[in-house]
Amino acid sequence: MSLNDPQWGKRGGGPPDLDEIWRNVNRRINDLFNRRPSGSGDGDGGDGGGNARPWLPFSGIGIVVALVVLVWFASGFYIVDEGRRGVVTRFGKFTETTQPGPRWHLPFPIETAELVDFSQVKTIEIGYRNSPKNKVDKEALMLTDDENIIDIQFAVQYNIKSAEDYLFNVRKPDLIVAFVAQTAMGEVVGKAKMDFALYEGREQIAKSAEKLMQEMLDRYRTGIYVQKVTLQNVQPPDKVQTAFDDAVKAGQDRERFRNEGQAYANDVVPRARGNASRLLEEANGYQAEVVQRAEGDASRFRQILVEYSKAPAVTRERLYLDMMQAVVGNTSKVMMDQKAGNTLLYLPLDKLIQQSGAAAAAAAASAAPTVVEGAPARPQASSPAPEPSAAADPGRSREALRARERGGDAR
């Protein structure tokens, strides 16, 4: 009858005898190990007590216990693969870190061993998941030093460098690495300008964030080593992308205009400096000329003064004649005094003829029409012949010469 039978205790007498149950279990274990209980005959009669083998009631259980103990000790063997480390704890307290190879520790529950993979490189994505198109705005938006918002997405690659710190000092290492990465990147970007973060400073920002992350993880004793920080995408937010493109285009135009202005300045400034230098040299030359002329005039005046002190009348007459010669020699007109009709005048006929010829040539050159390339030539109008000059008349010249001679005789 089974112990689960609902008719238990209703059929027959009371409950079964526990001693009988124990004897049945003991008999079955002895049969399993080919042992027979003492006092049991072979069916041939007789008491059988003299030839029977002594029976050990707990010999089967002892063997089972020995096997269990052997298996328990054998459970302490373990193998540490290459690239891993074994962390042994005794009653939950760290004991040692084992190197690759076959190892043994006291079996459970005294000691336990946990294998930690040092060769595995893990990756944490900040600002996106699996692809830069799947952005996480809460993680990606950061503020720059010039109070502009940028959308930055980056990945952090790390592995384990201390198994003890990794297992016992942090509870969720991946989450801690993500928080540290956001904090470090936010601090680095917050100290940089927007243009620097978008263009020329991306590599420098990644290296600075990597260094700051490692310092923070070491300070927290996480046992994690940051291998590399990679910037996937750095751009303005989508809502202001159009305005930012216009600002970038305006900045490029500003640089272009600045370069053009600089090129123009490089062309004009040297030329202006050359002109200034030339004018300065001309002014210096003019100054030297004026000074030397003034010194010469002063020297000539002193010499004239000496001669004037010797003969004042002759010197005055000489000066007057030189002055009149200088004044009248540059004009083509002659003024004559009618009151002294018998005065003989000398006319410089050769100079008057040269002046009249030069004036006629200049007038002809100015009256000549301008010839334009491709235009039909116009017939030139015949210029009137110049009137004969009174100075070129030989009769009048002879009369003037006689009058001058008469005036000289009268003196």
C-alpha positions in Angstrom: 0.0 0.0 0.0 1.3 3.4 -0.9 1.7 6.2 1.6 -0.4 8.4 -0.7 -3.3 6.0 -0.8 -6.5 7.6 0.5 -7.4 4.4 2.2 -4.3 4.6 4.4 -5.1 3.5 7.9 -8.5 2.2 7.0 -7.6 -1.2 5.6 -6.1 -3.8 7.9 -4.6 -2.7 11.1 -2.5 0.4 12.0 0.4 2.1 10.1 3.4 0.0 8.9 6.3 -0.7 11.2 9.3 1.6 10.6 11.8 -1.1 11.6 10.4 -3.3 8.9 10.7 -0.5 6.3 14.4 0.0 7.4 15.1 -3.7 7.1 13.7 -3.8 3.5 15.8 -0.8 2.5 18.9 -2.4 4.0 18.2 -5.7 2.3 17.9 -4.1 -1.1 21.2 -2.2 -0.7 22.9 -5.4 0.3 21.5 -7.2 -2.6 22.8 -4.4 -4.8 26.3 -4.9 -3.6 26.0 -8.8 -3.4 25.8 -9.0 0.3 23.5 -11.1 2.4 22.3 -10.4 5.9 23.6 -12.5 8.8 21.2 -15.3 10.0 19.5 -15.9 6.7 19.7 -19.5 5.5 20.2 -20.9 2.0 17.0 -23.1 2.2 18.9 -26.4 3.2 17.9 -26.3 6.8 19.9 -25.9 9.9 20.5 -22.8 11.7 23.2 -21.7 9.2 24.6 -19.4 11.9 28.1 -21.0 11.9 28.9 -20.7 8.1 27.1 -17.4 7.4 29.3 -14.2 6.6 28.8 -11.4 9.2 26.5 -8.7 7.9 27.4 -5.0 8.2 24.2 -3.1 8.1 25.8 0.3 7.1 28.5 -0.9 4.7 26.4 0.1 1.6 25.7 3.5 2.9 29.4 4.1 3.7 30.3 3.3 0.1 27.7 5.7 -1.2 28.9 8.4 1.2 32.5 7.8 0.1 31.4 8.2 -3.6 29.5 11.3 -2.8 32.5 12.8 -0.9 34.8 11.8 -3.9 32.5 13.5 -6.3 32.3 16.5 -4.1 36.1 16.9 -4.0 36.3 16.3 -7.7 33.8 19.2 -8.3 36.6 21.6 -7.2 38.6 21.1 -10.4 38.1 23.7 -13.1 40.0 24.9 -16.2 40.8 28.6 -17.0 40.9 29.2 -20.7 43.5 31.5 -22.4 42.4 35.1 -22.2 40.4 34.6 -19.0 41.1 34.7 -15.3 39.6 32.8 -12.5 38.4 34.6 -9.4 38.2 32.4 -6.3 36.0 33.4 -3.3 35.8 31.7 0.1 32.4 32.1 1.7 31.9 35.1 -0.6 35.2 36.8 0.2 37.8 37.3 -2.5 40.8 34.9 -2.1 42.9 34.9 -5.3 43.0 35.3 -9.1 44.1 32.3 -11.0 45.9 32.2 -14.3 45.0 30.1 -17.4 45.3 26.3 -16.9 43.8 23.5 -14.8 43.0 24.7 -11.3 41.4 23.4 -8.1 39.6 25.0 -5.2 37.7 23.8 -2.2 34.3 22.6 -3.4 31.1 24.4 -3.0 29.9 25.8 -0.6 33.3 26.6 0.9 34.9 28.2 -2.2 33.5 29.2 -5.6 35.3 30.2 -8.8 34.1 32.6 -11.5 35.7 33.0 -14.9 36.2 36.5 -16.2 36.9 37.1 -19.9 39.8 39.6 -20.3 40.1 39.3 -24.1 36.5 40.3 -24.9 36.2 43.9 -26.1 32.8 45.4 -25.3 31.2 48.4 -27.0 28.9 51.0 -25.6 26.9 53.3 -28.0 26.0 56.8 -26.8 23.5 58.9 -28.7 22.3 56.1 -31.0 21.6 52.4 -31.2 23.0 50.0 -33.8 23.1 52.8 -36.5 23.6 56.6 -36.4 20.1 57.0 -37.9 18.5 55.6 -34.8 19.3 58.6 -32.6 18.7 58.9 -28.9 18.2 62.6 -28.4 18.4 62.4 -24.7 22.0 61.2 -24.9 23.1 63.0 -28.1 22.3 66.6 -27.3 25.1 68.5 -25.6 25.9 72.2 -24.9 29.1 73.9 -26.1 31.1 76.7 -24.5 29.5 79.3 -26.8 26.0 78.2 -25.7 25.1 76.3 -28.8 23.6 72.8 -28.9 25.1 70.0 -31.0 24.0 66.5 -31.7 27.0 64.2 -31.0 27.0 60.4 -31.3 30.0 58.2 -30.3 31.0 54.7 -29.3 33.2 53.5 -26.4 35.3 50.3 -26.7 36.6 48.8 -23.4 37.7 45.6 -21.7 38.6 44.4 -18.2 41.9 45.0 -16.6 41.2 44.0 -13.0 38.9 41.1 -12.3 38.7 41.8 -8.6 37.5 45.4 -9.1 35.2 44.5 -11.9 33.4 41.8 -9.9 33.3 43.3 -6.4 33.4 47.1 -6.8 30.7 47.7 -9.4 27.3 46.2 -9.7 26.3 47.1 -13.3 29.6 47.9 -15.1 28.0 48.5 -18.5 25.6 51.1 -17.1 28.4 52.8 -15.2 30.6 53.0 -18.4 27.6 54.6 -20.2 27.1 57.2 -17.5 30.8 58.0 -17.3 31.0 58.3 -21.1 28.1 60.8 -21.2 29.6 62.8 -18.3 33.1 63.0 -19.8 32.0 63.9 -23.3 29.6 66.5 -21.9 32.5 68.1 -19.9 34.9 68.1 -22.9 32.3 69.5 -25.3 31.2 72.1 -22.8 34.8 73.6 -22.9 34.9 73.8 -26.7 33.4 76.1 -29.3 30.8 74.9 -31.7 32.9 75.3 -34.8 35.8 73.5 -33.1 33.6 70.6 -32.2 32.1 70.3 -35.6 35.2 70.5 -37.8 38.9 70.6 -36.8 38.6 69.5 -33.2 36.8 66.1 -33.5 39.9 64.0 -33.0 41.1 66.1 -30.1 37.7 65.9 -28.4 37.7 62.1 -28.7 41.1 61.8 -27.1 40.3 64.2 -24.3 37.1 62.4 -23.5 38.9 59.0 -23.6 41.5 60.3 -21.1 38.9 61.8 -18.8 36.8 58.6 -18.9 39.8 56.5 -17.9 40.6 58.8 -15.0 37.0 58.6 -13.7 36.8 54.8 -14.0 40.1 54.4 -12.2 38.9 56.7 -9.5 35.8 54.6 -9.0 38.0 51.4 -9.1 35.8 49.7 -11.8 38.6 47.5 -13.2 37.8 48.7 -16.8 40.2 49.9 -19.4 38.9 52.3 -22.1 40.6 51.3 -25.4 39.1 53.9 -27.8 36.4 56.5 -28.2 35.1 56.9 -31.7 33.0 59.9 -32.8 30.3 58.6 -35.3 28.5 61.8 -36.1 28.7 65.5 -34.9 26.2 67.9 -36.3 23.7 70.6 -35.2 20.2 69.5 -34.2 17.8 68.7 -37.1 15.5 71.5 -36.2 18.2 74.2 -36.8 20.1 72.4 -39.6 18.8 74.8 -42.3 19.7 77.9 -40.4 23.1 76.4 -39.6 23.8 75.7 -43.3 23.0 79.4 -44.0 25.4 80.4 -41.3 28.1 78.2 -42.7 27.6 79.6 -46.1 27.8 83.1 -44.8 31.0 82.2 -43.0 32.5 80.9 -46.2 31.5 84.1 -48.0 33.1 86.1 -45.3 36.3 84.2 -45.6 36.2 84.6 -49.4 35.7 88.3 -49.1 38.4 88.6 -46.6 40.8 86.8 -48.9 39.9 89.0 -51.8 40.4 92.1 -49.6 43.7 90.8 -48.4 44.8 90.2 -52.0 43.7 93.7 -53.0 45.6 95.1 -50.1 48.7 93.1 -51.0 48.5 94.7 -54.5 47.7 98.3 -53.4 49.8 98.8 -50.3 53.2 98.0 -51.9 52.3 100.2 -54.9 51.3 103.1 -52.5 54.5 102.6 -50.5 56.5 102.8 -53.8 54.7 106.0 -54.8 55.3 107.4 -51.3 58.9 106.6 -51.5 59.2 108.1 -55.0 57.4 111.3 -53.9 59.7 111.5 -50.8 62.8 111.2 -53.0 61.4 113.8 -55.4 60.7 116.1 -52.5 64.3 115.6 -51.2 65.6 116.3 -54.6 63.5 119.4 -54.9 64.6 120.5 -51.5 68.2 120.1 -52.5 67.6 122.0 -55.7 65.9 124.9 -54.0 68.5 125.1 -51.3 71.4 125.0 -53.8 69.7 127.6 -56.1 69.1 129.9 -53.1 72.7 129.5 -52.1 73.8 130.2 -55.6 71.5 133.3 -55.8 72.8 134.5 -52.5 76.4 134.1 -53.7 75.6 135.9 -57.0 73.9 138.7 -55.1 77.0 139.1 -52.9 79.2 139.3 -56.0 76.8 141.9 -57.6 76.8 143.9 -54.4 80.6 144.1 -54.6 80.4 145.4 -58.2 77.5 147.7 -57.3 79.5 149.3 -54.6 82.2 150.1 -57.2 79.8 151.5 -60.0 76.2 151.8 -58.9 74.8 153.4 -62.1 76.4 151.0 -64.5 75.3 148.1 -62.3 71.7 149.3 -62.2 71.6 149.7 -65.9 73.0 146.3 -66.4 70.5 144.7 -64.1 67.7 146.5 -65.8 68.8 145.4 -69.3 69.2 141.8 -68.1 65.7 141.8 -66.6 64.1 143.3 -69.7 65.9 140.8 -71.9 64.5 138.0 -69.8 61.0 139.4 -69.9 60.7 140.5 -73.5 62.6 137.5 -74.8 59.6 135.2 -74.0 57.0 137.3 -75.8 56.2 137.8 -79.5 54.8 141.3 -79.1 56.9 144.5 -79.2 55.9 147.8 -77.5 57.1 151.0 -79.1 57.1 154.6 -77.7 55.5 157.0 -80.2 56.7 160.1 -78.5 60.3 159.5 -79.4 59.8 158.9 -83.1 63.4 159.1 -84.0 64.5 156.4 -81.7 66.2 153.4 -83.4 64.7 150.1 -82.3 66.3 146.7 -82.7 64.0 143.9 -83.5 65.1 140.2 -83.0 63.8 139.1 -86.4 65.3 135.6 -86.2 63.5 134.9 -82.9 60.2 136.4 -84.1 60.3 134.2 -87.2 61.0 131.0 -85.1 58.1 131.9 -82.8 55.7 132.5 -85.6 56.7 129.2 -87.3 56.3 127.2 -84.1 52.9 128.9 -83.5 51.7 128.0 -87.0 52.8 124.3 -86.6 51.0 124.0 -83.3 47.8 125.5 -84.8 47.9 123.1 -87.7 48.4 120.1 -85.4 45.5 121.1 -83.2 43.2 121.7 -86.2 44.0 118.2 -87.7 41.0 115.8 -87.3 41.4 112.7 -85.1 41.4 109.5 -87.2 39.3 106.7 -85.6 40.1 103.1 -86.6 37.4 101.7 -88.9 35.8 105.2 -89.6 35.9 106.7 -93.1 38.5 109.4 -93.6 37.2 112.9 -94.0 38.6 115.4 -96.4 40.5 118.1 -94.7 39.5 121.7 -95.2 42.1 123.9 -96.8 43.6 126.2 -94.1 44.0 129.8 -95.1 47.5 130.9 -95.8 49.1 132.9 -92.9 49.3 136.6 -93.4 52.7 137.9 -94.0 54.2 139.2 -90.8 55.2 142.7 -90.5 58.5 141.6 -89.1 59.2 139.5 -92.3 58.8 142.6 -94.6 62.3 143.8 -95.7 61.2 147.3 -96.4 59.8 147.9 -93.0 62.9 146.3 -91.5 65.2 148.7 -93.3 63.2 151.7 -92.2 63.3 150.5 -88.6 67.1 150.0 -88.8 67.6 153.6 -90.2 65.4 155.1 -87.5 67.5 153.3 -84.9 70.8 154.6 -86.4 69.4 158.1 -86.4 68.5 157.8 -82.8 72.0 156.7 -82.0 73.5 159.7 -83.9 71.3 162.0 -82.0 72.6 160.7 -78.8 
